[in-house]
Amino acid sequence: MSDVNVLLNSIVVPYHDKEKLFLVLGLLLSGKISFGKAAELLGIRVDELWDLLDKLGVKYSFYDEEEVEKELEAYKKVFGSF
């Protein structure tokens, strides 16, 4: 058994096809596919993908660091300091 198979078999994942899941997550996290496309490839709804990522402890954001700063500044202008 290869090292990859040993690793995959040791991880408890709430999805039936671990190899497909990790392939799709790799594509998603590297920016090769969109969040919606990832959900489609896995055959689940977008909200189910969010739940799955949460269960796996995967942090994902649509924003890069610069976009987060812009959003925070816009929030501060509207709602004040937090």
C-alpha positions in Angstrom: 0.0 0.0 0.0 1.4 3.4 -0.9 2.0 6.2 1.6 -0.8 8.2 0.1 -3.3 5.3 0.5 -2.1 4.9 4.1 -2.6 8.6 4.8 -6.0 8.6 3.1 -7.2 5.6 5.0 -6.1 7.1 8.4 -8.2 10.3 7.9 -11.9 10.2 8.9 -13.8 12.2 6.3 -17.6 12.7 6.1 -17.6 12.1 2.3 -17.8 8.8 0.5 -14.9 9.3 -1.9 -11.8 10.6 -0.1 -9.6 10.7 -3.2 -12.1 12.7 -5.2 -12.7 15.0 -2.2 -9.0 15.8 -1.7 -8.4 16.3 -5.5 -11.3 18.7 -5.7 -10.2 20.5 -2.5 -6.7 20.8 -3.9 -8.1 22.4 -7.1 -10.3 24.8 -5.0 -7.6 25.9 -2.6 -5.1 26.5 -5.3 -7.6 28.7 -7.1 -8.1 26.4 -10.2 -11.8 26.0 -9.7 -14.6 28.1 -8.0 -16.4 27.1 -4.9 -19.6 26.4 -6.9 -17.6 24.2 -9.3 -16.1 22.3 -6.4 -19.6 21.6 -4.9 -20.8 20.5 -8.4 -17.9 18.1 -8.9 -18.5 16.6 -5.5 -22.3 16.3 -6.2 -23.2 18.4 -3.2 -24.8 21.8 -2.5 -22.7 24.8 -1.8 -23.9 24.9 1.8 -23.0 21.2 2.2 -19.5 22.0 1.0 -19.2 24.8 3.6 -20.2 22.3 6.3 -17.8 19.7 5.0 -14.9 22.2 5.0 -15.9 23.2 8.6 -15.9 19.6 9.7 -12.5 19.1 8.1 -11.1 22.2 9.8 -10.3 23.8 6.4 -10.3 27.6 6.4 -11.4 29.0 3.1 -12.1 32.6 2.0 -13.2 34.1 -1.3 -11.1 37.2 -0.4 -7.3 37.7 -0.5 -5.6 39.8 2.2 -6.0 43.1 0.2 -9.8 42.5 -0.3 -10.3 41.7 3.4 -8.6 45.0 4.3 -10.9 46.9 1.9 -14.0 45.1 3.3 -12.9 46.0 6.9 -12.4 49.7 6.0 -15.9 49.8 4.3 -17.4 48.1 7.4 -15.7 50.7 9.7 -17.1 53.6 7.5 -20.6 52.2 7.8 -20.7 50.9 11.3 -17.8 52.6 13.1 -15.0 51.0 14.9 -15.4 47.5 16.3 
